[in-house]
């Protein structure tokens, strides 16, 4: 407001997308909001919904504001890997097993384009999921392993074992962030990005293109050793 900007485009998170109402057989979309307290162990989810709520409140009060909700982002140019660290680990052969649950993956270039389109054509007070492909985590890791020519995962981690790892992660210094994210694994879900495709013109790249370009970038910039196969 002080800067006189015509529109605020706020980068939120997939974590603020809630479950569809019981009885509705559909993918979660912008109509669904995370209910605070649903995941009491996840400070990440609670912080994200609190911040997004403030932006939507400002929009309702007359400050033109558009919210974008990127899903899990991969792609080239990841100089300080966060989610990209998973790609690197799998490409090094560490994807022995996979956590249970679903993931929605989007290309970073599509997310950048989505921000621009949101500034140009987004409706104030609306949320837009910037997403791409829905697939189970085990299938995602299998695809990365295939591209990197390393052994695929042997299967999914049993839920009981993963819950134990979450409890350990919450207590080990330096591992709290991992425990915080893994603690939400039972809430992971496929997502519907049709609104962004329809209203913003989002055209997600194919998953294989995103993963291939990301892995090649890591090889070229030293995060993966030269000679790592990228099919």
C-alpha positions as CSV (number, residue, x, y, z in Angstrom):
1,X,0.0,0.0,0.0
2,X,2.8,2.4,0.9
3,X,4.6,1.7,-2.3
4,X,1.5,2.2,-4.4
5,X,1.8,-1.2,-6.0
6,X,-1.3,-2.1,-8.1
7,X,-1.3,-5.7,-7.0
8,X,0.3,-7.9,-4.4
9,X,1.2,-11.4,-5.6
10,X,1.8,-13.5,-2.5
11,X,3.7,-16.8,-2.7
12,X,2.0,-19.2,-0.4
13,X,2.3,-23.0,-0.3
14,X,0.5,-26.3,-1.1
15,X,0.3,-26.8,2.6
16,X,-2.6,-24.4,2.9
17,X,-4.8,-26.5,0.6
18,X,-7.1,-28.6,2.7
19,X,-9.0,-31.8,2.2
20,X,-12.2,-31.9,0.1
21,X,-15.3,-32.2,2.2
22,X,-16.2,-35.8,3.2
23,X,-18.3,-37.4,0.5
24,X,-17.0,-35.3,-2.4
25,X,-15.1,-37.5,-4.8
26,X,-12.7,-35.0,-6.3
27,X,-9.1,-33.7,-6.1
28,X,-8.4,-30.9,-3.6
29,X,-8.4,-27.5,-5.1
30,X,-8.6,-23.8,-4.1
31,X,-12.0,-24.2,-2.4
32,X,-10.3,-26.3,0.2
33,X,-8.4,-24.7,3.0
34,X,-6.2,-26.2,5.7
35,X,-7.9,-26.1,9.1
36,X,-5.5,-24.8,11.7
37,X,-4.7,-27.5,14.3
38,X,-5.2,-30.4,11.9
39,X,-1.5,-31.1,12.1
40,X,-0.6,-30.0,15.6
41,X,3.0,-31.2,15.1
42,X,3.6,-29.1,12.0
43,X,4.7,-25.6,12.7
44,X,5.2,-25.2,9.0
45,X,1.5,-25.8,8.1
46,X,0.3,-23.6,10.9
47,X,2.6,-20.7,9.9
48,X,1.7,-20.9,6.2
49,X,-2.1,-20.8,6.8
50,X,-1.7,-17.9,9.3
51,X,0.3,-15.8,6.7
52,X,-2.0,-16.6,3.8
53,X,-5.1,-15.8,5.9
54,X,-3.6,-12.3,6.6
55,X,-3.2,-11.7,2.8
56,X,-6.7,-12.8,2.1
57,X,-8.0,-10.6,4.9
58,X,-6.2,-7.6,3.3
59,X,-7.7,-8.5,-0.1
60,X,-11.2,-8.5,1.4
61,X,-10.5,-5.1,2.9
62,X,-9.6,-3.6,-0.4
63,X,-5.9,-4.3,-1.0
64,X,-5.6,-6.0,-4.4
65,X,-3.9,-9.3,-3.6
66,X,-3.6,-12.6,-5.4
67,X,-2.3,-15.8,-3.8
68,X,-0.4,-18.4,-5.6
69,X,0.2,-21.9,-4.2
70,X,3.1,-23.7,-5.8
71,X,3.2,-27.4,-5.3
72,X,6.6,-29.3,-5.0
73,X,9.0,-27.3,-7.2
74,X,11.9,-28.8,-9.2
75,X,13.9,-27.6,-12.2
76,X,17.1,-26.0,-13.4
77,X,18.7,-23.1,-11.6
78,X,18.4,-24.6,-8.1
79,X,21.6,-23.1,-6.7
80,X,20.6,-23.7,-3.0
81,X,18.7,-27.0,-3.2
82,X,15.8,-27.5,-0.8
83,X,13.3,-29.9,-2.4
84,X,16.0,-30.4,-5.0
85,X,18.1,-32.2,-2.4
86,X,15.8,-35.2,-2.8
87,X,16.6,-35.3,-6.5
88,X,20.3,-35.2,-5.8
89,X,20.0,-38.0,-3.2
90,X,18.0,-40.3,-5.4
91,X,20.4,-39.6,-8.4
92,X,23.3,-40.7,-6.1
93,X,21.6,-44.0,-5.4
94,X,20.1,-43.3,-2.0
95,X,16.4,-43.8,-3.0
96,X,16.3,-47.2,-1.5
97,X,12.7,-46.8,-0.2
98,X,10.0,-44.2,-0.6
99,X,7.7,-42.6,1.9
100,X,4.0,-43.4,1.4
101,X,1.6,-40.8,-0.1
102,X,1.1,-38.6,-3.1
103,X,3.1,-35.6,-4.5
104,X,2.2,-32.9,-7.0
105,X,5.3,-31.7,-9.0
106,X,5.6,-28.5,-10.9
107,X,8.5,-27.0,-13.0
108,X,10.1,-23.9,-11.5
109,X,9.8,-22.2,-14.9
110,X,6.1,-22.7,-14.8
111,X,5.9,-21.3,-11.3
112,X,7.8,-18.2,-12.4
113,X,5.4,-17.8,-15.4
114,X,2.5,-18.4,-13.0
115,X,3.5,-15.5,-10.8
116,X,3.7,-13.1,-13.8
117,X,0.3,-14.3,-15.1
118,X,-1.2,-13.8,-11.6
119,X,0.0,-10.2,-11.5
120,X,-1.5,-9.6,-15.0
121,X,-4.7,-11.6,-14.8
122,X,-5.3,-12.9,-11.3
123,X,-8.4,-12.0,-9.5
124,X,-8.0,-10.2,-6.2
125,X,-8.8,-12.5,-3.2
126,X,-8.4,-15.7,-5.2
127,X,-5.9,-18.5,-4.7
128,X,-4.3,-20.3,-7.7
129,X,-2.6,-23.7,-7.3
130,X,0.5,-23.7,-9.5
131,X,0.8,-27.4,-10.0
132,X,1.7,-30.1,-12.5
133,X,1.8,-33.9,-12.3
134,X,0.2,-36.0,-9.5
135,X,1.9,-39.3,-8.7
136,X,2.8,-41.4,-5.7
137,X,6.1,-40.8,-4.0
138,X,7.4,-44.2,-4.9
139,X,6.6,-43.6,-8.6
140,X,8.3,-40.2,-8.5
141,X,11.5,-41.8,-7.0
142,X,11.3,-44.6,-9.6
143,X,11.3,-42.0,-12.4
144,X,14.3,-40.1,-11.0
145,X,16.2,-43.4,-10.6
146,X,15.4,-44.3,-14.2
147,X,16.7,-41.0,-15.5
148,X,19.8,-41.2,-13.4
149,X,20.4,-44.9,-14.2
150,X,20.5,-46.0,-10.5
151,X,18.5,-48.8,-8.7
152,X,14.9,-48.0,-8.1
153,X,13.3,-48.0,-4.7
154,X,12.4,-51.4,-3.3
155,X,9.0,-50.2,-2.1
156,X,7.3,-47.8,0.4
157,X,8.3,-47.4,4.0
158,X,5.7,-48.9,6.3
159,X,3.6,-46.2,8.0
160,X,4.6,-47.4,11.5
161,X,8.3,-47.0,10.7
162,X,7.8,-43.6,9.1
163,X,5.9,-42.4,12.2
164,X,8.8,-43.5,14.3
165,X,11.2,-41.6,12.1
166,X,9.1,-38.5,12.5
167,X,9.2,-38.8,16.3
168,X,13.0,-39.2,16.2
169,X,13.4,-36.3,13.7
170,X,11.4,-34.0,16.1
171,X,13.9,-34.7,18.9
172,X,17.2,-34.8,17.1
173,X,19.0,-31.4,16.9
174,X,19.2,-30.2,13.3
175,X,16.6,-32.7,12.1
176,X,13.5,-30.9,13.3
177,X,12.7,-29.5,9.8
178,X,12.8,-33.0,8.3
179,X,10.6,-34.3,11.1
180,X,8.2,-31.4,10.7
181,X,7.7,-32.1,7.0
182,X,7.6,-35.9,7.3
183,X,5.0,-35.4,10.1
184,X,2.6,-34.2,7.5
185,X,3.0,-37.3,5.2
186,X,-0.5,-38.6,6.0
187,X,-1.9,-35.3,4.8
188,X,-0.1,-35.4,1.4
189,X,-2.6,-35.5,-1.5
190,X,-3.0,-35.1,-5.2
191,X,-4.0,-31.5,-6.2
192,X,-6.1,-29.9,-9.0
193,X,-4.5,-26.9,-10.8
194,X,-7.3,-26.4,-13.3
195,X,-8.1,-22.9,-12.1
196,X,-4.6,-21.6,-12.9
197,X,-4.7,-23.4,-16.2
198,X,-8.0,-21.9,-17.0
199,X,-7.7,-18.3,-15.7
200,X,-3.9,-17.7,-15.8
201,X,-3.1,-19.9,-18.9
202,X,-0.7,-22.1,-16.9
203,X,0.6,-24.9,-19.1
204,X,2.7,-27.3,-17.0
205,X,5.7,-28.9,-18.6
206,X,5.9,-32.7,-18.8
207,X,7.3,-34.2,-15.6
208,X,10.2,-36.0,-17.4
209,X,11.3,-32.7,-19.0
210,X,11.4,-31.0,-15.5
211,X,13.4,-33.8,-13.9
212,X,15.8,-34.3,-16.8
213,X,16.6,-30.5,-17.0
214,X,17.1,-30.4,-13.3
215,X,19.4,-33.3,-13.1
216,X,21.5,-32.0,-16.0
217,X,21.8,-28.7,-14.3
218,X,23.0,-30.3,-11.1
219,X,25.7,-32.2,-13.2
220,X,26.8,-29.1,-15.0
221,X,27.1,-27.2,-11.7
222,X,28.8,-29.8,-9.6
223,X,26.0,-31.0,-7.4
224,X,26.2,-34.4,-9.2
225,X,29.4,-35.9,-10.4
226,X,30.2,-35.8,-14.1
227,X,29.2,-39.0,-15.8
228,X,25.9,-39.3,-13.9
229,X,23.6,-40.8,-16.5
230,X,20.6,-38.6,-17.4
231,X,18.5,-40.6,-19.9
